[in-house]
Amino acid sequence: YTVLHGDPKAGNLFYHRKRTHKHANVGGGVTSATDMGVGVGMIDFQWTGVGKPSTDIAYFLAASASGRVLDNDMEPLDDTRNRETGESGYGVGELQCLRHYHTCLMQALVENNVVPTIQDGEIQLPYTTFQRQFQESMADLFRTVVTDKWSTVTPELLEGREGAMAY
């Protein structure tokens, strides 16, 4: 278990550019390069609590990412193609997002001296466990949305929200 934000939607994230200056001695001269990265800040911690690490990721993807992004924007893991459109990446974007996040989490655990190696992180939270917890978190989120919001949902409302960045 870990500390969760509780409401990690796009509206609660702020991005800024990070600059890292690197200097090198090349051929007797000094060169300088700027490495641009992206930093992320969060606000609105009213729902912070303890839970499974995949819970915030499930909520973020459900509340902030377009279904088109999750289904079609990434290269397929196993060269699958959508039979209807011929597009690659059908149905695997979500899994690639999850795999990428897990990889970054393992690296962060090492960088912050939580575990000595990535392999030790994998022992603490194997990807298969992380993926199962993600699926459980998604099911729980959808159960909550359906039970809390279903009485107000109409076909017109769904059509009006098609392609929106939130449910």
N, C-alpha and C positions, 0 to 999 in steps of 0.2 A: 504494500500500500504506500501511497504518497500523498502529498498535499496537492489538491486540485484547485484550479481557478473556479470552476463551477459554471461559467458562462463565457466560454472562449469563442465567441462569434466575431465576425469581421469588424463589427462596430466597436469592439472592445480592444482592438489591436492597433497600435501605432508603429509606423516604420520610420527608421532614419538611416542615413548613410553613415557607415563607419569608414574611417580612413586609417590605414596603417602604412607608415612610411618605411621603406626598406632602402638601405644604402649598400652599395657593393663597390669594391675596388676592381675595376676591369681595365686591364692593359695600362696600369699606372694612373688611370683617371678614376674619379669617383662618380658613380651613376646613382640616380635616385629614382625610385618607382613608387607610385601610390597604388595600394591594393584597396579597391572599394568593396566593402561588404555591406550587409544589411543587418541592422540591429532591430529588435522588436521589443516594444514596451506594451504593457497591458494595464487597463483600468477596470474599474467596477468589480471589486472583489467581494461583493455582498453574499455570494453563494460559495465562497471558499470552504473547503472541508477536506476530509480524508477519503480516499477511494482508490480504485484500481487505476494504474497509469493510462490505460487506454480510454477511460471515460471522457476526458477532455478532448481527445482526438476524435472520438466518435461524434461528440456534440459539435465540434468545430466543422468537421466535414459535412455533417447533416445540415447545419445551419448556415454555412458560408460557401460551400462549393456547389457549383452547378452540376447537375447529373451528367451533362455532356462532358464536363471536365473529368469526372470520375470514371466515365465509361469509355470515352473515345480519344482523349487527348494524348495518351501515352503509348509508347511502343508496347506491344503485347509481350507477356512473359513467355508464352509458348507458341508464338506465331499463330494465335487464333485470329479469325476474322469474322466480322459480322456477316452472316449468310445473306442478309437482305441488302446491305449497302456495299459490302466488300471492304469496308474500312477496317484497318487493324486496330488493336487495342480494345476491342469490344468487351466491356465488363471487367477489365483488369486495372483500370486507373486507381480505383480505391485500394486495391491490394498493393499496388506499387507505392502509393502514398504511405500506406501503413508500413511497408517494408523500409522505405526511406526514413520514416520517423524512428522506427526501432533502431536502425543503424546509427542515426544521429544520437539517439538516447544512449546507446552503448558507448559511443565516443565521448559524450558528455560525462558519463559516469567515470570514465578513466581520467579525463582532463580535470575533473573536480575531486579526484582521489577518493571516490566512493568505492571503486574496485580497482585492483592493480592492472588488470588486462581486460580486453574486450571479451575474451573467452570466459573470464570470471563473471562478467556482466551477463553473458548468455546463460550461464549456470543459474544466476539469480532470477532472470526473466527470459526464458527461451522464447524465440519468435512464435512458436506454435501456441504457447500459453498466452502471449500478448495478443495474437490474432483471435483466439477463442474469447478472451476477455473483451476485445473490441466488438466482436459479434454479439456478445451478451449485452454490452453497453448500448449498441445500436438497437437491439430488440427492446431494451428497457426504455430508451428514449422514444421510440416509435409508440410503445404502449402508452407512455405518458402523454404524448402529443394527441394520440387518438382519443384517449379517455377524457382529456381536459378540453380539447378543441373540437371534437367531431360534431357536436350539436350545432356549431356555427358554420360548418363547412357546407358550401353549396357548389354545384357544378360551375356556376358563374364565377365564384370566388377562385376556384382552382384554375379556370381558364385565364382569369385576370392575373394570377400570380405565376403563370407558366414562364420559366426562365428566370424567375427572381432569384436573388442571392440568399433567400431565407424561406423557410416553410411557412 
